[in-house]
Amino acid sequence: MRVLLVLILVGFLAGTAPAKEIEGVKVEPQVAVNSETLKLNGSGIRKKFLFKIYVGSLYSTRRLTSGPEALSDTGDKLIRMDFVYPKVEKEKIVEAFQQGIHNNTPELAETAEVKKVLSFFTDDFKRGDQVNIFLGGDGTVVAKHNGKLLGTIISRPLANAILAIYLGDHPADANLKKGMLGK
């Protein structure tokens, strides 16, 4: 009977893992999106030169350990960016997204879908801001800034192109890619 109680307690505690902290940002072990629970796949720091820009986290329906596996996975995903740099101008974010798409999926770089998603970003990002990009398995892309809806578009190729910015063959930050893949 005691063994059973211990096993139940251990199972309960394992299921309620506390948030970890990176650069003062609490990274939750799971998030709820559209009544579905996505689990933290991994997280890390996006750096540009020597500057820490944001804590990037990948949440998914199942454990993903490689870029190709993540890009072929049809489950829902969430990319979360928690900004730690004092201020990042919207032009810099748009430029970084354009470059990431051009580097990984150049055939989509000038499409209407890419232009539309880039038009979602109309404000600068400041320390403490959170940007969520939901990538639905059906191709739904939903962007939010501090909980405010920026826009929605449905395009499976676009959803993969956005994911490839982080996990493609030419990621924006190789160390962030490793972190998001839990390595």
Secondary structure per residue as TSV (DSSP state, phi and psi in degrees):
chain	resnum	aa	ss	phi	psi
A	1	M	-	360.0	-42.8
A	2	R	H	-64.0	-39.6
A	3	V	H	-61.0	-41.6
A	4	L	H	-63.4	-43.6
A	5	L	H	-63.0	-41.3
A	6	V	H	-63.4	-44.0
A	7	L	H	-62.8	-40.4
A	8	I	H	-64.3	-44.2
A	9	L	H	-64.0	-44.4
A	10	V	H	-62.7	-42.9
A	11	G	H	-62.5	-40.5
A	12	F	H	-65.0	-46.8
A	13	L	H	-66.1	-37.5
A	14	A	H	-66.1	-31.7
A	15	G	H	-78.6	-10.4
A	16	T	T	-120.9	52.1
A	17	A	-	-61.1	137.2
A	18	P	-	-72.9	160.8
A	19	A	-	-67.3	144.0
A	20	K	E	-95.8	162.9
A	21	E	E	-121.3	131.5
A	22	I	E	-130.5	121.7
A	23	E	T	52.3	36.3
A	24	G	T	82.5	1.2
A	25	V	E	-100.8	126.1
A	26	K	E	-79.2	120.6
A	27	V	E	-101.9	109.2
A	28	E	-	-69.7	145.6
A	29	P	S	-72.2	-18.3
A	30	Q	E	-158.8	157.7
A	31	V	E	-135.8	152.6
A	32	A	E	-102.1	126.8
A	33	V	E	-134.1	123.1
A	34	N	T	51.3	46.7
A	35	S	T	60.0	20.8
A	36	E	E	-118.8	140.9
A	37	T	E	-93.8	122.6
A	38	L	E	-107.4	136.3
A	39	K	E	-99.6	148.8
A	40	L	E	-61.7	121.5
A	41	N	E	-87.2	-37.8
A	42	G	E	170.9	167.1
A	43	S	E	-152.5	163.8
A	44	G	E	-169.8	-172.6
A	45	I	E	-104.6	131.0
A	46	R	E	-88.5	119.4
A	47	K	E	-114.3	147.9
A	48	K	E	-129.3	115.6
A	49	F	T	58.6	-120.4
A	50	L	T	-100.5	-0.4
A	51	F	E	-91.7	136.0
A	52	K	E	-86.5	118.9
A	53	I	E	-96.2	-52.6
A	54	Y	E	-156.1	160.7
A	55	V	E	-90.7	120.0
A	56	G	E	-104.4	133.2
A	57	S	E	-130.3	144.3
A	58	L	E	-116.0	126.1
A	59	Y	E	-113.5	142.1
A	60	S	E	-149.9	168.9
A	61	T	S	-77.3	-24.3
A	62	R	S	-144.9	163.9
A	63	R	-	-66.6	128.2
A	64	L	-	-120.3	128.4
A	65	T	-	-115.8	-4.5
A	66	S	S	-145.6	159.3
A	67	G	H	-59.8	-51.8
A	68	P	H	-58.6	-38.6
A	69	E	H	-63.4	-44.5
A	70	A	H	-64.5	-41.6
A	71	L	H	-70.1	-26.6
A	72	S	H	-92.4	-12.3
A	73	D	-	-70.1	132.7
A	74	T	-	-98.4	9.4
A	75	G	S	-79.7	163.0
A	76	D	-	-67.6	149.6
A	77	K	E	-141.9	157.8
A	78	L	E	-135.7	128.5
A	79	I	E	-102.8	125.9
A	80	R	E	-117.7	132.3
A	81	M	E	-120.3	116.1
A	82	D	E	-106.7	109.4
A	83	F	E	-74.8	133.2
A	84	V	-	-117.6	-13.0
A	85	Y	S	-81.3	144.7
A	86	P	S	-52.7	-44.3
A	87	K	E	-159.4	130.7
A	88	V	E	-121.5	116.7
A	89	E	-	-66.3	146.0
A	90	K	H	-56.7	-34.5
A	91	E	H	-62.1	-36.0
A	92	K	H	-68.6	-38.8
A	93	I	H	-66.1	-47.7
A	94	V	H	-59.5	-44.5
A	95	E	H	-60.9	-42.4
A	96	A	H	-64.9	-41.6
A	97	F	H	-64.5	-45.2
A	98	Q	H	-58.3	-45.7
A	99	Q	H	-63.8	-43.4
A	100	G	H	-62.5	-40.7
A	101	I	H	-69.3	-44.0
A	102	H	H	-59.3	-40.9
A	103	N	H	-70.4	-28.7
A	104	N	H	-111.8	-32.5
A	105	T	-	-139.3	66.1
A	106	P	G	-58.3	-27.1
A	107	E	G	-66.0	-17.3
A	108	L	G	-102.1	-8.3
A	109	A	T	-54.6	-35.5
A	110	E	T	-108.0	16.6
A	111	T	S	-77.8	161.4
A	112	A	H	-61.8	-36.6
A	113	E	H	-62.9	-43.9
A	114	V	H	-64.7	-44.8
A	115	K	H	-60.4	-39.1
A	116	K	H	-66.1	-46.6
A	117	V	H	-65.7	-34.9
A	118	L	H	-67.5	-28.5
A	119	S	H	-70.7	-14.3
A	120	F	T	-64.2	-30.9
A	121	F	-	-87.8	98.4
A	122	T	-	-114.4	-6.6
A	123	D	S	-123.3	155.5
A	124	D	-	-71.5	159.3
A	125	F	E	-110.3	136.9
A	126	K	E	-120.5	162.4
A	127	R	T	-50.8	132.0
A	128	G	T	95.7	-14.7
A	129	D	-	-73.5	150.2
A	130	Q	E	-127.7	129.9
A	131	V	E	-117.1	128.2
A	132	N	E	-115.3	131.8
A	133	I	E	-121.6	107.8
A	134	F	E	-86.1	130.3
A	135	L	E	-119.3	98.1
A	136	G	-	-74.4	149.1
A	137	G	T	-59.7	-22.0
A	138	D	T	-89.0	2.1
A	139	G	S	98.0	1.8
A	140	T	E	-70.0	130.9
A	141	V	E	-120.1	121.0
A	142	V	E	-125.7	125.0
A	143	A	E	-111.6	135.3
A	144	K	E	-132.9	144.5
A	145	H	E	-123.5	113.7
A	146	N	T	52.9	39.8
A	147	G	T	85.6	-12.1
A	148	K	E	-86.5	128.6
A	149	L	E	-65.4	124.6
A	150	L	E	-93.6	-35.3
A	151	G	E	167.8	165.6
A	152	T	E	-136.8	141.6
A	153	I	E	-148.4	148.2
A	154	I	E	-114.1	114.3
A	155	S	-	-165.5	107.7
A	156	R	H	-59.3	-43.1
A	157	P	H	-61.8	-37.6
A	158	L	H	-66.5	-43.2
A	159	A	H	-57.7	-43.6
A	160	N	H	-67.4	-37.3
A	161	A	H	-64.1	-40.2
A	162	I	H	-65.8	-44.7
A	163	L	H	-61.7	-36.4
A	164	A	H	-66.5	-24.7
A	165	I	H	-56.0	-37.2
A	166	Y	H	-94.8	-36.9
A	167	L	H	-122.0	7.3
A	168	G	S	-76.5	-173.6
A	169	D	S	-66.2	-25.6
A	170	H	S	-127.0	69.4
A	171	P	-	-68.1	156.6
A	172	A	S	-60.0	-32.9
A	173	D	-	-148.8	110.9
A	174	A	H	-62.0	-36.1
A	175	N	H	-70.6	-35.9
A	176	L	H	-65.1	-40.2
A	177	K	H	-56.5	-48.8
A	178	K	H	-57.5	-45.0
A	179	G	H	-62.3	-44.0
A	180	M	H	-67.0	-25.3
A	181	L	T	-90.1	7.8
A	182	G	T	75.0	26.3
A	183	K	-	-107.5	360.0
